[in-house]
Amino acid sequence: MPDATKRLFIALTLPLAVRDVLAQTAESLPNVTWTRPEQLHMTLRFLGDVPEEKIPPLIARLSTVHVAPFILPVEGLGTFPPNRPARVLWIGVGSGHPRLFQLRQRIDDSLLAAGLQLDLRSFHPHVTLARATENAARPIANWLHTHRDFIGPPFRVESFDLYSSELRPNGAVHTLEHHFPLAD
């Protein structure tokens, strides 16, 4: 019998006010599924399936990650993948904040010290607003044009969180596993 695992990711949990503003941008578009407001977050690192026995040492390592709190803007719309039909519609953090990238690096250092293998993709901080099928190119292009100047409320980052994610037929369900303050 295989070892029990949990599908994990590390994220910034958006304040309710930010989630509410982002949820108000959702429109009924063909072939587009909007992220439920309670699921909106900014992934810092996707971990995938982690054996349950590795989770307590992982939490201990992540508990040592500290940076000073900082303010993040919510601005800059885009899609993934680049140069192909959009499958993900996102909002970014403008040019971000140096501490966001410092936080990501310290998290990665902790994960490597805990013995986890990490995906080497570049970090593009964003909040996934919606997912689409390949047939949604025109509606997404129209939505992007209409909302091209959208700027959400900035928010203060004072913590990060470890979530588990359970894939279900009607979408993933995220459960908070552990909360990590940025500073003691």
N, C-alpha and C positions, 0 to 999 in steps of 0.2 A: 504494500500500500504506500503511495507516495506521501511525502511529508506535507502537512498542512501549510498553506501559504496564504498571504493576503496581498492583494494588488494595491500598492501604495504610491502616493505622490506627496510632494511637499509643495505648499502653496501659501500665497498671501490671501487671507480671507478679506473680501471687500466689505467695507462698512455698509450697513443697510441703506443709507442715503445714496451711496454710489450705485448699489445694485438696483435700487428703484429708478434712478435716472436712466441707467443703461436699459432696463427692461422697457421703459417707455419708448425706446427707439424701435422695438419689434413691430413689424407690420406683417400682415398676411401676404406672403409671397409664395408662388408656386414652387414646389420642390425645395423649400427652405424650412428647416426646423430650428426654432430659436431655443437657446439655452434657458432653462427655467431660472427665474431670478435667484432662488435659494442655492443654485448650483454655480453661479457666477463666481469666479476666482481667478487668480493669476498663478499659474503653475511655475514653480521655481525649479523643480526637478521631478520627473516621472521615474519611479523606481521599478515598476512592474511587479511581478510576483516575488515576494520576499518570504522565505521560510519563517514561520512564526517564532521559532527559537532565536532568530537573529533580531527580532524587533526590540526586545528590552535593551540589548547592547547598542542598537542603533539609536534608540531614544536617549540613552546615556550620552552617547557621542554628540548628538544634536543639541543636547542641553548645554553644551559648552560653547555653542556658537553665539557670539554677541557682536553687535555693531550698534552704533548710536541710532536712535530713531530718526526717521527722515520723512519728507513729504514727497509724494509721487503725483505727477499730473495724470490725467486721464484724457488722452488725445491722440489722434492719428489713426485713421481707419485703414484697413487693408484686408487682403485675402491670402490664403495659402491654397495650393502651392503656387509659386510664382510662374508666370508665363504659361499657365495651363488653365483649364476651366476651374473656377473657384470651388473649393470644397469646404473651406472654413472662412467665415467672416469674423474679423477681430477688431478690437480697439487696443491701441498701444498706450505707452506712457511717455509720449514725446521723446525727448532725448534721455528720459529717465533721471536717475540720480546716481552719482558714483557709489553711494552706499548700497544701492540695489545690487550692483555688480560685485561689490565687496561681500555682501551677504551670500550671493550665489556661490562665490568662490569658497567662502568659509564652510558653507553647507557641503559643497563637493569635497573639500578636504576632509571633513568629518566622515562622509560616506566612504571615501577611499580608506580612511583609517579603520572603519568598521568592516572592511573587507568586501564591500560591494563593488560590482562592475558597473561602470557608468557609460552611458551613451555619449559619444563625443560630438554631437551636433552643437552648432553655435546656439547661444542663448538669445532668443528674440522675445523679450517680455511682452506679453499681451494677455487680454481676456478674450476667450472665445465667446462671441455673441451668438453665432448660429453655424449650423452645418448644412450643406446643400448637396444635391445630386448634380451630376454633370449638366443637366438640363436647366440649371438655374442661372446661367451666365447673364442673360439680359436682365432679369429682375434684380440680381445682385448689383450689376453695373448701375442700374437706375437708382437703387437704394444708396449706393456709395455716392453717386452724384448729388442726390437730395441732401445727404447728411455730411457732405464733404467738409463742412466747417464745424462739425460737432465737437464740442469740448465738454467733458464731464467734470464733476467737482474733484479737485485734488483731495488726496487723503493722507493722513499721517500713518506711517508704517511703524508699529510698535511691537510686532510679533510676527511669527510665521507658524504654520500648522502642518502636522502630519495627518493625512487623510487616507482612509481605505476607500476603494472604489469597487462596487459590485456591479457587474454588467447585467442588465436585465433587458427583456424585449422592448420595453418602453423607454429605455435610456439608462445610463449609469446612475447609481445612487451613491453619493459620497457621505462617509461617516467620519467625523472628527475623531482621531485616535489620540492625539496629544497636541497641546498648545505650548509654544516656546516664546517667552518674552525676549525682546532683543537685548535688553539691558536689565541688570539686577537692581 
